[in-house]
Amino acid sequence: MYYQVENKAGASWESIEEMLLQHINDHPEWKSVLLLPPDITRFHSGAGRITALYYEELTARGVSVKVMPALGTHVAMSRAECVKMFGEGIPEEAYLVHDFRRSITEIGTVPAGVMEKISDGLFTEEVHVSVNRELLSGKYDAILSIGQVISHEIAGMAGYTKNILVGCGGGEMINVSHFLGVFYGLERLLGVDHNPVRDLFDYVQVNMLDEQIPLTFIQTVMLQENGEDTYRGVYISRDRRAYNHAVELCQQVNFNYVEKPVHKCVVWMDPESYHSTWVTNKAIYRTQLAVEPGGQIIIIAPGVRMFGENDLADGIIRRYGYLPRERVLEMRKTEKTLAENLSMAGHLIHGAPEGIRVTYCTDRLSREEVEGANFAYMSVEEALAKYPCEDWKTGWKTLEDGEEIYFVRNAALGMWRCKGLY
């Protein structure tokens, strides 16, 4: 079955609720369901409200429901974060925690020949595929993967099987997919559906997931207007259709083209959702293709208090800092830590856009820590004095001193590019 609500001007929650209830009504056989939403770093995905509705409606009908946020390598959500994202209606005991190191089971192998073909020779080894063992437990009549489709620096477009193979997957797939995405190139990959990473995910979906896991995908397309997250489309299917239609709409409503290169881009990142540079660097990925060589990206991120989302990632970033592609490629030959953690190598590269200066504005990391990671530093107080952006909307701004900047309210809900620049 396939369901959709779509409206470029804004889909009402009432119409979405009606569709979700119809989806539930069409499956009276469900006795046990697992929900796989994103974590707090995707707070603006619209997935929280949808997850809460499924939980409330299903449990009211006597269905046993568990919720496992697709953490990937991120830290587990606190109770306060769960309440913020999903509401108070889901009790603490209903949540499960994904651990990409210890809670996984291998489901198959992608042959070396397939990897060589989809990567154009970039990767020539077989890849072992693992997912959280809860998905394979046989306990659930349905597993609902809920998430936003938006441009993504590794997969081209977020959503669909990325939520399973990275969000609920093991370290090997996380490492290999990041390696493929980074070395394929951000300028070729960002906002593009079909690419080596997606080809890898699609191969696993057809050859492993379809046979072993009762998955259904609920995909959202979101836009932020007047400070409010608004739904543009919600799609449901067991196959790729929901993702395909969400990609098409996302490319129409979330892609932003500036008419001239940006010299200085100022980005505000919600302090309640963004606590690490690992996630907050979306402010770089989503805007750098609009910023001219020699330009700047200034990230005002009061909530950033760490570099990595786990101890290993945080330690690696503190040790090496964010570095250019060629430097990381050379270091992989001699640094075992990077060779064994390809996803980290990719993140180090993505945090150092060539020819663009990045400034982090946070008070929860010191100047020494920020500059040690190869960023410039500015305090939040200084940043807000110069860029009083609390009430600004996304777009061009001329400051009192005559300087022109481009401001982005929430980089997680879009992609910005200047045609012909890269």
N, C-alpha and C positions, 0 to 999 in steps of 0.2 A: 504494500500500500504506500501511497505517497500523499503528503499533506503540505499545504503552504498557505501562508498569509503574506502578501507582499503589497507594499505601497511606498513609492519613492517619497511621497510627501509625509509619511508617518503612518504606521499601522497601529490601530488602537489596541490597548491591552484586552479589551472585551472581545475583539475578534480573535486574538491570539489565544485567550483563555478558552473560547469556544472550540477552537481547533484542537487544543491539548486535551480537553475533556472528551472530544470525539475520538481521539487516538486511544485514550484509556477505555472508553466505552466499547471500542472495537476489539478489545482483548480481555474478555471476561475470564479467560483461562489463566491469566497471570495470578500466581500465588506468592511469588517471591521475585523482587526486582532490585537490581543494583543501579544506582545513579552515579554517573561519572562526570561531574561538572569541573570546570577549571578552578584554580585557587584564587586567593585574594588579589594576586597580581593581575588578574583579569576581572576585577570588580566591575568594570564598565562594559562587560560582555553581554549583559542582559540575562546571563545564565542563572544568576542567583534566584531571581523571581520565578523562573521556569522550574528550577529544581524544587523550590519550596512548594509550588503548586502540585507537581507530581507527587511529592512526599505526602502532602496533606490529603489529596484526593485518593491516592492508593491506600494509605493506611486507614482512611475512613471506610474503605470497602473491605478491610480485613487482610490486605496484602502486606506481607513482610517486606520492608524496604530498608536498604542500607545505602549510605552515601560515602563515596570515596573520591575526594578531590584529586584531580590528575596533577600531582605535584611535580612530576619529572624529578629534577634534582633540587627543587626548592624545599625550604624548611616547612615542617608541618604547620597547619593553621592553628592559631590559638582559639580558645572558645570565643573570645571577643570578636575575632575576625570571622568565625563561622556565623555568629549572630549578625554581624554587620552585613555579610554577603547573602546569607540564606534565611535570616530571620530567627526568631526565638522558637518557632514551631517544631524544629527538628532537634530532638534531645541529643545530648552529648554521646550517649551510648549507641546512637544510630550511625556515627561516623567511623570510618575505617581510615587508616593512614598508609599510604603507599610509600615503600622504601625501595628505591631503585637498585640497592645493593643486596638486600636480604629477603625481600618478599616476592621474588620473581621465579618463574619457571620457564625453561626453554620450550618453544613450540615448533621449532623448525630451523632450517638453515637456507640462506640464499646462496646458491652456488657461485663459485668464483667467476665462472663464465658469464653469468647474469650480471654480476657486479661490474665486470669489465665492460660489458656492452652498455649498461645504462649510465656508466660514468665516463664513457669515451676514453677508457683506459686509465682513468685517474686512480681507480681502486681495483685491485686484481685479486683480492682474497675473499674467501667465503665469509659470510656474516651470520653469526648465531643470533636468533631472534628470541627474546624473552619478554614476557608480560607478567603483570602481577598475578599470582596464583589464584587469587579470588575470582578472576574472570574465567578460570578453568575448573572451578570447583564443582560445577554441575548443580549448584544450589539454586540458580536463578533461571526463571522462565524468560526473562528479558534483561538485557543490559543496555541502558540508555546513555549514550555519550552526548553530552550537552555542551556546546561551545560556540564561540564567535568565529566567523570567517572574516579575516582581515589580512592585509599584507603582512608578510613575515620574513625576517631576514635569513632564516635557514630553510624553511619549506616553501618559500615563495608566497604562499597563502596559508594562513593558520586554519585549523579546524580539521574535521573528518578524521582520518586515521592517525594524524599526528597526536591527537588526544590520547590514543591508545598506545602507540609504539614509542612515543617519547614521554607523554604525560603519565602513562601507567607502565612504561617499559623499563628495560634494563640498560646498564651502562654501555654495552657494546653498540646497541642501536643508536643511543644518544650520541656517542662518540663518532660513529661512522656518518650519521646523517649530518652532524655539524661539520665534519670534515668536507663532505661533498658540497654542502651549501656554501661554505666559506670560499673554497677554492674554485667553485664554479663562478663566483663573483656576484657581489651584491647588486651591481648595476644591471646584470643580466637576469637576476633571480627575483628581486623584490617585486611583488605584485603579479607574478607570473604563475599560472596554474601548473603547466606541464614543464618539468625540469628533472634533473637526476634524482633529487631527494623525493619528489612526488612519485617518480617512476619506481623507486625502491619501495615506498609505502604501498603503492598500488599492487606491486608484485606480492607483497606479504598479505595484503587484504584478500586477493584472489586465491592464493595458494595455501594460506594458513588460517587467517581469521574467519573467513566465511564458513569454513568447515568445522571450526572448533568453538566459536563463541557466538551466542545469540544477540548480536549487536544491532541496535537501531541508532541512527544519528539525528540529533536535533540541532540544527545550525541557525545561528542568528546573524543578522546584519544590523549594525547599530550606527547611530550618529548622535553627536552631542549638540544640542541647541539651547541657548540661553542657560547653560550650565546643567541642563538635564539630559540624561541618556534616553534616547528615543529609539524604538524599534522601527526598522525599515522593512525587515522581512524575517520570517521564521519558517523553516523548512524541515520536514521529517521524512526519512526513508531508511530502508535497510541497505540500500546500495548507494552509488555515487551521485544519484540525482539531486538529493538535497544539497550536497556540497557544490555540484555544478551550478545550480541555480543561484545559490548564495554567492558564489564567486562572481557570476555575471552581474548581480545587483551591486555587490561591493565595489566592483570596478567602476560602476556608474556613480555611486554616491560617496565613496570614501577616498577616491583618488583625487588629489588636489594638484593642479598645475599652476605655478606662479608664472606671471608674464615676463619676468626678468630675474636674473640670478640674484640670490640673497647674499648680502655681505655679512650681516649679523642676524642670526636666528636665535630668539629667546624662547625657551620652552619651559612651561610650568608643569611639574609632575606632582600629582596628588600625594601629599605626605602620608595619608592613611593607607595607600595601596603600594607605594614604592619605597622599599627600605634598603635595597642593595643596588650597586651600580650594575650588577649582572642583569637585573630587570629594567632598571631605569635607563639604561643605555638605549632603550627604544627611542629616546629623545634624539639620539644620534642616527640610528638606522633609518628612521622614518623621515628624517628631514635632510640628510646630507646630500641627496641628489638634487636638492634645490639650492644648495650653498656653493658659491663660486670658490675656485681655488684661492687660498689665502684668506678665506672668510672665517667666521667664528660661529660656534654653537655654544650658547650659554644656557646651562640647565639649572633651573631653580628648583631644588629638591630637598625641602626641609626634613623629609622623613628618612633620607638615606643615612644609615648608620653602619653599613658594612659593605664590603666589595662583593663577596660571593654569597650564594644562598646556602652553602654548607661549608664546613670547616676546611675541606680539601680545596674547594674553589677559592675561598677567601684567602687561604694561605698562598696559593699559586699566584693570584693577582697581586698580593702584597709583595711577593718575592720578585716577580718579573715586571709588573706594571703592564699597561696596555702598549702594544708595540706594532710597528708596521709589518705588513705581510712578509716581505723578504727577510726581515730580521727573525721572525718566528720560524720561517722555513729553515733557516740556517741553524737556529737553536734546537730544532727538533732532532737534528743529527747528533747532537752531543748531550742534550738534556733529556734524560730518561723520563722525568716527570711529565714533560710535554708530549713525548712520543707515546706515552701510555694514557694520556688524557687528551685525545684529539678535540673533544668539545671545548676544553679549556683553551687549547691553542687557537681555535676559531674565535672564541670570545675575546681573547687578547687582541686579535687582528681587528675585529669589528669595532672595538673601542678606540681604535686609533685611525680615524679616517685620513687618508693621505691628503696633505695640503690644507687641512682644516684644523683650527685650534679649538679645543674643547675646554670649557670652564665649568667646574662643578661648584654650585652654591649650596652648601650645607654646613650646619654647625655641629653635627653629630660625628663627623670625621674631622680631624685636625688638618690644618694647612699642610703639615709635614706628611700626613697620610695621603692626602689627595695628590700632592705634587709627587710623592713617591710612586704613585700609580701612573705618572706622566700626564696628568691633567693640570690645568691651571686652577687656582682656587679663588673663591670669593665668598665672603660670609653672606648669609641670608639677609641680614639687615642691610648690608651694603647693596646687595642685588635689588631688594625691594625699594630701596631709596632711589636707585637709578631707574628701575623698571617696575613701577607700582602697578602690577598687572592683576591684582585681585579681581578686578571687574572688567578686565579687557576681554575682548572676543578675538578669535583667531583672525589674523590678517596683518596688513601693513600698518605700521605706526610711525608717526613722526614725533620725536621727543622734544622737550622744551628747548634743548640746545640745538635743534635742527637735524639731529641724527635720525636716519631712517632705519628701522629694523623690521623684521617680520616676526610676529608673535604666534606661537602655537599653544593653545589652551591644554590640549591633551593629545600627545603624540600617539597614544595607544589606539586611538580611534581613526587613524588615517595614514596616508602616505603623501608626502609632498615632493614635487619634482619640477624642474625647469626643463622644458623641452629643448633638446639640442645641447644641453650643458655637459652631459656625460653620455 
